[in-house]
Structure formats: structure tokens, C-alpha cells
Amino acid sequence: MHGFLEHAMLEMRHVTKTYGAKRALDDLSLSVECGESVGIIGPNGAGKTTLFEVIAGVIPPDSGTCRFDGVGLAALPLSTLGYVAQSPYYYDSFSAFETLAFERTMRGIGCSDSDLDGLVREFCIQEFSGVRMRDLSGGMAKRVSLACAFMGEPEVIVLDEPLNDIDIQTMIVLKREIAEARGRGACLLVSSHVLDFFGDTVDRLIFIDKGRTVRELRCGDGDPETVYEELFLSR
């Protein structure tokens, strides 16, 4: 297990990202404390995926800073962050187990083959661990992607629409993994269009639109669906 720092946090300050004339992130700032899970909510095109891609280092911001424990994310070991992309990329010729082993190597994660076997069992990959990624269903591939994200107990976990393609069994596993990650002090960011999922998986909700934060809500302090309607359906 990594040594988590009691007062460390994930911080984004005044982050901007543009694509041509479109400003996907517009001077956006947010923070996530260690041991906190934050849900990101917004309509299509609000900037959720761009936000997650910046945090994951997939794309650089045009301006602003992204730090964990005061250190720029780009300077941290790859093992620090686990990421599920909305449309993950895989090497089609790799088996599910080979994909996990490749992830371990590429991110420099210090876990054994026995640890990988544990991930295979935890995410119910046993029956297709030897099957090539190109032959897996979307739900099977998503289990592999989730196992990669939680591998090595990363300090920062970013999940972009993790419910896409998954069944109830995988959802139960995902909720358990999120709870365990919160318990050991990880920072988590999760996006989903399924608002009910946030009820017992996040501490706080951030609503974004046009690349800006438009509302924050602590879980239990209001109804997310009502807030969503007020922000995005009544305009």
C-alpha cells in the first residue's frame, strides 16, 4: 500500500482547455481531499471528459495547474493515478490477463502475478482471462479496464462513465472498490449520467457546464435530480 499523506489533496487551479473556438474547460478550479470521492455531473459537452483527460495526463491544459500533494501531476509516477477512460484503448491481440500485466509494467506498479490473479478474481475476469481483448464484449472489456484502474492502490482514481456496459455484478464490485479506495485515503473523481449511483459512492457532487463549475452539493444536502433539472432542464 502506498503511504498516503494526511493533508494531501488533488487540486486543479484555473484550468483552461480549448479546441478551436470551443472552450471545453473555462478557468475551472476544484479540489478533492484524500479519502474523498467526488461525483462530476453535467450534460453532454459540459467538459467532463476533457477534465478527466487533463487530470489523467492524456491531454495538457492550455493554462492552469493540476497538482497532487503540491506536485504537478505530470511529475508523479504513473502508478499514482488509476484511470478509466470513457472509450478505453486496448491492444486487441493481448489477452485480458496480458492487458493487466502490460498495465503493471507500463505504470511501474510493484505487484506480483499473484496480485494480478487477485484482481482477476475480484473483477470476475476468471472465465475470460485468456481471451483476446478484441473478442471480449463491452462489459467484459470494462471489467479489465476497471481492474487496471484500481491496480496497485493508486492515490488518485479517475473514472469517466464507469457504468457504461457493466452489469449489476460489476456495479457491486465497483462500489466495493470505491469504498475501499476511500477508506485507504485515495482521491476519487467519478462521472456518470446515472444519478442514483452517486448516493452511496461519493461525498460531494460538482455540477459543471460549458467547462465551469455551476453548483456544488454535499451528498444528503439535496436531491441531485432536482438540482440537475434546475440547472440544465429549465433554461
PEJO-V366965 format. One record per run of one state. SS is the DSSP state (helix for helix, strand for strand, loop for the rest). FROM is the first residue (numbers start at 1). TO is the last residue. If there is no record, write none. Layout:
BEGIN
SS|FROM|TO ; SS|FROM|TO
END
This chain:
BEGIN
loop|1|8 ; strand|9|19 ; loop|20|21 ; strand|22|33 ; loop|34|36 ; strand|37|41 ; loop|42|47 ; helix|48|56 ; loop|57|62 ; strand|63|68 ; loop|69|70 ; strand|71|72 ; helix|73|75 ; loop|76|77 ; helix|78|80 ; strand|81|84 ; loop|85|94 ; strand|95|95 ; helix|96|106 ; loop|107|112 ; helix|113|122 ; loop|123|125 ; helix|126|128 ; loop|129|131 ; strand|132|132 ; helix|133|135 ; loop|136|137 ; helix|138|150 ; loop|151|155 ; strand|156|160 ; loop|161|167 ; helix|168|183 ; loop|184|186 ; strand|187|191 ; loop|192|194 ; helix|195|200 ; loop|201|203 ; strand|204|209 ; loop|210|211 ; strand|212|218 ; loop|219|223 ; helix|224|233 ; loop|234|235
END
